[in-house]
Amino acid sequence: MKTAILTGASSGLGIQFARQLKRVFPEVEELWLIARRQDRLEALAAELTDLKTVVLPLDLCREESFAALREKLAAEQPEVVLLLNNAGCGYLGNVGDGPLERQTTMIDLNVRALTAITHLVLPYMKAGSHILNTSSIASFCANAKLNTYSATKAYVSSFTRGLSYELRNRGVSATAVCPGPMQTEFLDVAGITGKSKTFQTLPYCDPEQVVAGALRAAKRGRTFYTPKGFYKFYRFVAKILPMKWMIKAART
């Protein structure tokens, strides 16, 4: 059975990926939904009447979740045609301030889990399959007060670029989507709402449009997708200007 696997499925972009993937990937017959909140996953699964769904309530910051997924993959032997590494988190604040767990959770979820899921799923992917990793415009430049978050997203973008090259002979593509701010619960969870003048002035991306564009980019085998001309320009500028200038300009 042709299968898609989606992490971070319970909110934000994850819900949109689940709702829209059949439009671009009509060959998908089954969708595995992965996130911590089982009630939200079950509600989303009930909505997806055109897909067989499998609810996997896993906390990807815990080692046993990888073991559970490994066992599920081995038992089911799915043909994974689309892997959507969308799980992630961020927290506003300087390194050294606030609870240590906020810093380590960002690394565990944004970096470790994404890498582990990719490693586990790749053996079940054949030529013509696609990997889509959710990165961020924060990956273009270090961001004061979102320093650890932007560093983890820089890893996601770099990892995706390297993965795209590694997998070229297998016929599997890897795409990083790098959106700007969006009106999702991420802003509240991250503690950004009402606390960042930068976020109040930046143009916001529409989650539905971001997902539609990202899925099309993945289908075409593009390595990067950045929505909105403003953020395409920002990515270009971040490549040519001195980093110390960019860090000052991009401070949160």
N, C-alpha and C positions, 0 to 999 in steps of 0.2 A: 504494500500500500504506500502510495506517495505521501510523505509526511512532512509537515512543517513543525518546527520547535521554536517556541517563543518564550523568552524569559522576561520578567518584569511585565507580566500580562495583566495585572490587576488595576492599572491606572495609566493616565497620561497617554503617551505614544503607544504603549502596549495595547490598550483597548482599540486604538485606531488601526494598528497593524493587524489585529485579529479581524476587525470588521472589513478591512479593505483588501487583504491579501488575495482573495479569490478573483478580484477584478484583474489583477496583473499576473497571478499564478493560478489559472483555472485548473491546472493539473493536480493541485493539492487536494487530497481526499481526506486527510486527517490532520488535526492540529493538536499538538501537546501544549498545554498552557501551564507555565511555571511561574509561581510567585508564592509569597508567604500566606496571603489571606485567602483561605479556601472559600469563604462565602462569596467573595468578589469573583473568584474564578468560576464558581458554579453559576453565578448570575450571568456572567459573560458567555459561558458555554451554552446556557439555555437560549441565549439570543442568537447563536450561530447555527441556524437551522439548516444551512447548506453545507455543513461540515460535520464529520464525526470528530468529536472532541475528547481529549483525555486530560483530566485535571490532576496536576501534580503539585500539591502544596508543599514546596520545598523552600527552606531558608538557605540561600546560596552563600551565606557567610559561615555556614556550618559544614564541616568536612563530611558528615554522614549523608548530606544531600547529594554529594558527588557519587558516593557509593550507591545510593538508591537509584540515581539516574543511570549509572553504569549497568546495574542489574536489570533495569527496565529495558535498556537498549539491547542488552544481550538476549533477553527473553523474547522481545518482540521482533528483533532484526528488521527495523523499518528501513525503507529507502528514503532518506532525508533529502528532499530537494531544496529546502530552504531552512536555514538556521538564522533566527533573529535574536542576536544578543542585545537585548534592550534593557536589562536590569541595571540599575545604577542609582547613586544617591550623591548628594552634596550638602555641605554645611558651611554657612557663612561664619568667618572668624579667623583670626590670626593663629598660626601655629604657636602652640604654647599656652593659648587661652582655651577655656572650656574643657569639657571631658575628653580624655585621651581616646575614648571609644569612637568619637566622631571621626577622628583622623584615621584610625585603623579600619573602621567600617568602610570608609570610602575606598581605601586600598583593597580591602578584602572583596568588596562587591564589584567595583569598577574595573579592577585589574585581575585579581586572582580568580574570581569566579568566571569572568569572561574567557580567560585563558583556559581554565579547566574545562568549561562547557565545550569550547571549540575543540580541544584535544579529544574529549570523549566522543563527540558527535562525528568528527571528520571520517573515521573509518566506515561510516554508514552513508557517505556521500559519494555519488558517482559523477562522471562528466556531465556537465549541464546544470549542476547544482549551484546554489548561491549562498553566501554568508553575508549578512547585513549587521554591522556593528553600530550601535548608537554612540556617537562621540559628541562633540560640542564645538562651538566657536571658541570656547575656553582652551581648546587644544592648540590654538594658533599662537598663543602668547601666555606667559605666566601672569596670573591675576592675583594681586594682593588681596587678602581677606578671603580668597577662594583658591589659595595656593595649592593645597593638596588636591582639591578637585581638578583644577586645571592640569596639574601634573599627571593625574590618572587619565584624563582624557587625551593628553599628549601621548601617553602610552597606547591608548586605544587606536588613535590615528596612525601612529608609527607601526604598531602591531598589524594593523589592517594592510598597510602598504607592503610590509614584508611578506605577509601571508598571501597577498595577491600574487606576488612574484613566485613564492614557493609552490603555489598550487597551479601555476599556469599550464604545466604539462599534464596535469590531471583534468583540466577542463572545468575546474571549480573556481568561481569568482569570489572576491571579497570586496565589500563596499563599506566605507565609513560615511555615515550621515552626520553632518555638523551643523545643527540648527542653532539659532539664537534663542533668546528668552521666549517662553510660551506661557500662556495662562493655564498652567496645570498645578496640581498640588505640590509639585517640586518646589515652587517658590516659598510656600508656607512651611514645608518640612525643612527646607534649607535655612529658614530664618531670614529670608531676603525681603519678603513683603514689607514695605514701609521703612526699610532700613538701608536702602541703597539708592542714591541719587542717579547712579549710572543706569541701573535697571529701570528707573522711572523715565529715562530719556531715550533709551534704545528702542528701535522699531521691533515690535513683537512678531513672531512667526505664528502662523495658524497650524495647530497640530494635525488637522485633517489634510491640509495641503502639504505639510512636511512629509507625512507618511506616503501620500500619493506619489510625490516626487522621488522619495527614497526607494520605494518599491520599483518604480520604473527604472531608476538608475541601477539598481541591483540586477534587474532583468537584462539590462544592456551590458552588464559586466563592468560598469564604471567603478573606479577605485574610490573616488570621493564624490559626495553630493553635498553642496552648500546652498541652502535656499536663500532667496532674496539677494538682489544686486548689492545691497549695502554690505552684507557679510562676505560676498565674493570679493569685493574691493578690500575689505578688512583683511581677509586671508592673504591677498596679494601684498598689501602694505606691510603686513607682519613679516613677510619674507625678505623685504628689501631694507627696512629701517632698522637701526640699531635696537637691540632688545631692551636696553635700559630706557630708551624713549618710549617703546611700546608698553612696557610695564607701567610707566608713569601715566600714560594716556588711558590704559585699560583698567586702572585700579578700580576696585569695586567699592 
